[in-house]
Amino acid sequence: MRAAPQVLYPLGRPRLQQTLLALLLLSTLSLIVAVALQQPGYHLVAAMGLMLVPAGWLAWRVQPRVDSQLFWDGECWHLLGPQPISGQLHLALDLQRALLLRWVSPCFESGPDSRWLWIEQGANPVIWKDVRRAVYWNAR
């Protein structure tokens, strides 16, 4: 069986991911307000406010640079941008129109670099099937 063809896919601002994070943030804030109205103490509200920290970290960590591109050369993955790096992709979640991928790049100076990438069909619908084919080919 032949390898998946080369693919160059843009990484941008994913709408689905931003919508899910906004829903998470709004639901958490509404829960904090509901608890604050029921329990007038500030300790519980402050503790619940700390729950927003992981959502903020996730929003900051998952966002790729707008000018970055994901490139499959037929053998390995590359993250092209201001500092191009090679690495491996691991499929974490497949929603048919969006993929959550874990990027792992061996970096010997500071240890392995790992980040999450969220790609959506809307970034380039014409080659969406090609990028999915390359992700699944690499996962074999």
C-alpha positions in Angstrom: 0.0 0.0 0.0 1.3 3.4 -0.9 1.9 6.2 1.6 -0.5 9.2 1.8 0.4 12.0 -0.5 2.1 15.2 0.6 -0.2 17.7 2.3 0.2 21.3 3.3 -2.6 22.4 5.7 -3.0 25.9 7.2 -3.4 26.3 10.9 -5.7 29.2 11.8 -8.3 30.4 14.3 -10.6 27.3 14.7 -14.2 28.4 15.1 -15.5 25.2 16.6 -12.8 25.2 19.3 -13.4 28.8 20.1 -17.2 28.1 20.4 -16.6 25.1 22.7 -14.3 27.2 24.9 -16.8 30.1 25.0 -19.5 27.7 26.1 -17.3 26.2 28.8 -16.4 29.7 30.0 -20.1 30.9 30.0 -21.4 27.8 31.7 -18.6 28.1 34.4 -19.4 31.7 35.0 -23.1 31.1 35.2 -22.5 28.4 37.8 -20.3 30.7 39.8 -23.0 33.4 39.7 -25.7 30.9 40.8 -23.5 29.7 43.7 -22.7 33.2 44.7 -26.4 34.0 44.9 -27.1 30.9 47.0 -24.0 31.1 49.2 -23.0 34.6 50.1 -19.5 33.6 51.3 -16.5 34.5 49.0 -14.5 31.3 49.7 -16.6 29.0 47.5 -16.9 31.6 44.7 -13.1 32.1 44.8 -12.5 28.4 44.7 -14.8 28.1 41.7 -13.1 31.0 40.0 -9.9 29.0 40.1 -11.7 26.5 37.9 -11.4 29.0 35.1 -7.6 28.7 35.2 -7.5 25.4 33.2 -9.9 26.8 30.6 -7.7 29.9 30.2 -4.6 27.7 30.0 -6.2 25.5 27.4 -7.3 28.5 25.3 -3.8 29.9 25.4 -2.0 26.5 24.8 -4.1 25.2 22.0 -4.0 28.4 19.8 -1.5 28.0 17.0 0.1 31.0 15.3 -2.1 32.1 12.4 0.8 31.9 9.9 1.7 28.3 10.8 1.1 25.3 8.5 1.1 21.6 9.0 3.1 19.7 6.4 3.2 16.0 5.7 6.0 15.1 3.3 5.0 11.4 2.9 7.3 10.3 5.7 7.0 12.7 8.7 5.1 15.8 9.9 6.5 19.3 10.0 5.1 22.4 11.6 6.0 25.3 9.4 6.1 28.8 10.7 8.7 31.2 12.2 10.6 28.3 13.6 9.9 25.2 11.5 10.2 21.9 13.4 9.7 18.2 12.6 7.7 15.9 14.9 5.0 13.3 15.2 1.2 13.7 15.3 -1.0 11.6 17.4 -4.8 11.6 16.8 -6.7 12.4 20.0 -10.2 13.1 18.8 -11.9 12.9 15.4 -15.2 14.8 14.9 -15.2 14.3 11.1 -15.1 18.1 10.5 -12.4 18.7 13.1 -9.4 16.9 14.5 -7.7 17.3 17.8 -4.1 16.3 17.4 -1.2 16.0 19.8 2.1 17.3 18.4 5.3 15.9 19.8 8.6 17.2 18.7 11.9 15.8 20.0 13.9 18.7 21.2 17.1 17.7 22.8 18.0 21.1 24.4 14.8 21.6 26.5 13.2 18.2 26.4 10.4 17.0 24.1 8.0 19.7 23.0 4.3 18.7 23.1 1.4 20.8 22.1 -2.2 20.4 21.0 -3.4 21.3 17.5 -7.0 21.7 16.6 -7.6 21.7 12.8 -11.0 22.1 11.1 -12.3 21.4 7.7 -13.2 25.1 7.2 -9.5 26.1 7.0 -9.2 24.4 3.5 -12.2 22.2 2.6 -10.6 21.2 -0.7 -7.8 19.1 0.8 -9.5 18.1 4.1 -9.8 14.5 3.0 -6.1 14.5 2.1 -5.1 15.7 5.5 -7.3 13.2 7.3 -5.9 10.4 5.1 -2.3 11.5 6.1 -3.2 11.6 9.8 -4.7 8.1 9.6 -1.9 6.8 7.5 0.6 8.0 10.0 -1.4 6.5 12.9 -1.0 2.9 11.5 
